[in-house]
Amino acid sequence: MATKNASSGAAARRYATALIETALEAKALDSVEKDLNDLSAMIADSVDLQSVLYSPLFKRAEQKAALAALADKAKFHNLTKNFLSLLAENRRLPILEGVAGAFKNEVAARRGEVNASVQSAAALSDAETKALQKSLSDAMGQNVTLDVSVNKDLIGGMVVTVGSRMIDDSVKRKLERMKQAMKSGANQNASKAKAS
């Protein structure tokens, strides 16, 4: 399973790199980037769209037609439309979200930016988002762009992931650490009681 995920990740990066190179040649990088961001949001918001894209029950032609209709309605750049058609033709739609993520990361890296994923217990205000972005940019020494999402399981606080580094300042994590400390404290007390 890990090998399949690794190969899917490698394929997503290859497709993303090819799309970036083509978009740069066509001077359409900003348009394609916006299209992929919009498409990612549409996929996240629509179970029906997820079903059409990822279910093996839909035929290639049906997926291509659905994507073409969606791309036309959203007024996507021709390059984005052709790319989506290529993914459908090659039966690579299951890696579409991976391609969008790899595209975003590669474009950010080329611009000298770092992407940070932020999960917060409640929605952040514009002022809080800007303050967090400035703080992370100052700490990293380069411009940091944020992907902010709400995760109500956190109870309070937030989890920030930048590359391979994770800062977990959530109430959920603090409670887990407290529980762990109490358990280890109880174990130590039990050992001392046995020893005496």
Buried (B, 14 or more C-beta within 10 A) or exposed (E): EEEEEEEBBEBBBEBBBEBBEBBEEEEBBEBBBBBBBBBBEEBEEEEEBBEBBBEEEBEEEEBBBBBBEBBEEBEBBEBBBBBBBBBBEEEBBBBBBBBBBBBBBBBBEEEEBBBBBBBBBEEBEEEBBEEBBEEBBEEBEEEBBBBBEBBEEBEEBBBBBBEEEEBBEBEBBBEEEEEEEEEEEEEEEEEEEEEE
